Amino acid sequence: MRTVGWVVFASLAAALLDGCVVPLVAGGAAVGGAVVATDRRDVGIQLEDGRIESRVNRALLDNIPEGQMNIDVTCYDGKVLLAGQVKTAEQRALAEAVASKVEHVREVANEVTVGPIATVGDRTDDTLLAGKVKAALVGAEGVPTGIVLTTVDQSVVYLMGKVTPAEGDAAARAASRVSGVRRVVKLFELVSDRDVAAIKKSQEQPPNSVKN
C-alpha cells in the first residue's frame, strides 16, 4: 500500500488480511493510511502516519524520476522506513534526505539498496509473501493481533510497532519461519509490560461526552 508506483494491489491485499479500511491511491502515491483498532498507536497518530507516508511519497516523486526508483514508504509513530531500490548511491542518499525533511518525520530508517529496480513479478511475489507473514503473525503465540506493521521488499521482512522485547522476538521468529523469507529486520519501538497496560487502559476509556 505504500510503494511508489505499486500501491493499489498491496493496499487491497493488506486490507483483506487486516480487516481494516484502506483508502485507495491517486497518481501512484498513497493518499491516506489505514486505521486498525488493535494498533497501540491512538487513532490520531495512525492517521498522521498515513499522511506522512503520502507526503514522503510525493516528495520522492518530486525529486527522483519514477523509473529510477521503487521505494516502499512505511511510517509508524513518525518513524519512516524506506525500503526498495534506486539506480545510484546519490539517489539513495537523496531519498533519505528528502524523507527526513517531511513534516512530522522524527526518524528515517533507510533500507534502500542500489541496483536493478524490482520487476512487477518481484513486487507481486513480495505482496503475496507479506500476506503469508501477516497470516503467520495472526496465529503466532505471544504476538497480540494488530500490533505489528509488516513490510516486505525482495523477500526481506521489516517489522515495526510498539512491542515488548518478548513480543518482538516472538513476531520475528514467526516471520522467519514463513517459507520464502530471506531475512527479518526488527525496527520496533520497545516498551515495557507496564507501558502496554497503560496503553490498553487508555484505549479502553470511552471518549469524553460532548456537552451541549
C-alpha positions in Angstrom: 0.0 0.0 0.0 3.0 2.3 0.4 5.1 1.5 -2.6 5.7 4.3 -5.1 4.2 3.2 -8.4 2.9 -0.1 -6.9 0.3 0.7 -4.2 -3.2 -0.3 -5.1 -2.8 -4.1 -5.2 -0.8 -4.1 -2.0 -3.4 -1.9 -0.3 -6.2 -4.3 -1.1 -4.2 -7.3 -0.1 -3.3 -5.8 3.3 -6.9 -4.7 3.8 -8.3 -8.2 3.3 -5.8 -9.6 5.8 -6.0 -6.9 8.5 -9.8 -6.3 8.3 -9.2 -2.5 8.1 -10.3 0.3 5.9 -7.7 1.4 3.4 -8.1 4.4 1.1 -7.1 4.0 -2.5 -4.4 6.0 -4.2 -4.2 8.7 -6.8 -1.4 9.3 -9.3 0.8 6.5 -7.9 1.2 7.9 -4.4 -0.7 6.9 -1.3 -3.3 9.4 -0.1 -4.1 8.0 3.3 -3.4 5.3 5.9 -5.3 2.5 7.5 -6.8 2.7 11.0 -6.6 -0.5 13.0 -8.5 -0.8 16.2 -5.9 -3.1 17.9 -3.0 -0.9 17.0 -1.1 0.5 20.0 -1.0 4.0 18.4 -4.0 6.1 19.0 -6.2 6.9 16.0 -4.8 10.4 15.6 -1.3 9.1 15.3 -2.3 6.4 12.9 -4.0 8.9 10.6 -1.0 11.2 10.8 1.4 8.4 9.9 -0.7 7.8 6.9 -0.5 11.4 5.9 3.3 11.3 6.5 3.5 8.3 4.1 1.6 10.3 1.5 3.9 13.4 1.9 7.0 11.3 1.7 5.8 9.5 -1.4 5.0 12.9 -3.1 8.4 14.3 -2.1 10.2 11.2 -3.5 8.3 11.5 -6.8 9.2 15.2 -7.0 12.9 14.5 -6.6 13.7 11.2 -8.1 12.5 10.1 -11.6 9.8 7.4 -11.1 11.6 5.0 -13.5 14.8 5.3 -11.3 13.3 4.0 -8.1 11.0 1.6 -6.4 10.7 2.7 -2.8 8.2 1.4 -0.3 7.3 4.0 2.4 6.0 2.9 5.8 5.5 5.2 8.8 5.0 4.2 12.4 4.7 6.9 15.1 6.7 9.3 13.0 9.5 6.8 12.1 9.7 6.3 8.3 11.0 3.1 6.7 12.3 3.4 3.2 12.7 0.0 1.5 13.3 -0.7 -2.1 15.8 0.1 -4.9 17.3 3.1 -6.7 19.8 3.3 -9.5 22.6 5.3 -7.8 24.1 5.9 -4.4 23.3 9.6 -4.8 19.6 8.8 -5.2 19.7 6.6 -2.1 21.2 9.5 -0.1 18.7 11.9 -1.7 15.7 9.7 -0.7 16.8 9.7 2.9 17.4 13.5 2.9 14.0 14.2 1.2 12.1 12.0 3.7 13.8 13.4 6.7 12.7 16.9 5.8 9.0 16.0 5.6 6.8 17.5 8.3 6.5 15.4 11.5 9.1 12.8 10.4 11.2 12.2 13.5 13.4 9.4 12.2 14.3 7.6 8.9 15.4 4.0 8.5 17.0 3.9 5.1 16.9 0.3 3.8 17.0 1.2 0.2 19.6 -0.7 -1.9 21.4 0.5 -5.1 20.9 -1.7 -8.1 18.4 -3.1 -10.5 14.8 -2.0 -9.9 12.4 -4.7 -8.8 10.2 -6.1 -11.6 6.4 -6.3 -11.4 6.9 -10.0 -10.8 9.2 -9.3 -7.9 6.7 -6.9 -6.3 3.8 -9.4 -6.8 5.9 -12.0 -5.0 6.6 -9.6 -2.2 2.9 -8.8 -1.8 2.0 -12.5 -1.6 4.8 -13.1 0.9 3.6 -10.2 3.0 0.2 -11.8 3.1 1.7 -15.1 4.4 3.7 -13.2 7.0 0.6 -11.4 8.2 -1.3 -14.6 8.5 1.6 -16.2 10.4 1.6 -13.3 12.9 -2.1 -13.6 13.5 -1.7 -17.1 14.8 1.7 -16.6 16.5 1.9 -17.3 20.2 2.9 -14.2 22.2 2.0 -11.7 19.4 -1.2 -9.8 20.1 -3.2 -9.2 16.9 -2.7 -6.0 15.1 0.3 -4.6 16.9 2.9 -5.3 14.2 3.2 -3.5 10.9 4.8 -5.6 8.1 6.6 -4.5 5.0 8.3 -6.9 2.6 10.9 -6.0 -0.1 12.7 -8.6 -2.1 11.8 -11.2 0.4 13.2 -9.3 3.4 10.6 -8.7 6.1 10.6 -5.4 8.1 8.6 -5.4 11.3 7.5 -2.2 13.1 5.3 -1.5 16.1 5.2 -0.8 19.8 6.1 -4.2 21.4 7.7 -5.7 24.5 11.1 -7.4 23.9 9.3 -10.8 24.2 6.6 -9.8 21.7 9.2 -8.6 19.3 11.2 -11.8 19.5 8.0 -13.9 19.0 7.0 -11.9 16.0 10.4 -12.2 14.4 10.5 -15.9 15.0 7.1 -16.4 13.4 8.0 -14.3 10.4 11.3 -16.0 9.9 9.6 -19.4 9.7 7.5 -18.4 6.7 8.7 -20.1 3.5 10.4 -17.6 1.2 11.5 -15.2 3.8 15.2 -14.4 3.4 15.7 -12.1 6.4 13.8 -10.4 9.1 14.6 -6.8 10.3 13.2 -5.6 13.6 12.5 -1.9 13.7 10.4 -2.0 16.8 9.8 0.6 19.4 10.4 -1.4 22.6 8.0 -0.8 25.5 7.5 -2.4 28.9 4.6 -4.5 30.2 3.6 -1.6 32.3 3.6 0.6 29.2 1.4 -1.9 27.4 -1.0 -2.0 30.3 -1.2 1.8 30.3 -1.8 1.9 26.5 -4.6 -0.7 26.8 -6.2 1.2 29.6 -6.2 4.5 27.7 -7.7 2.8 24.7 -10.5 1.2 26.7 -11.6 4.6 28.2 -14.7 5.9 26.5 -14.3 9.2 24.7 -15.4 12.3 26.6 -19.0 13.1 26.1 -19.8 16.4 24.4 -21.9 18.8 26.5 -24.5 20.9 24.8 
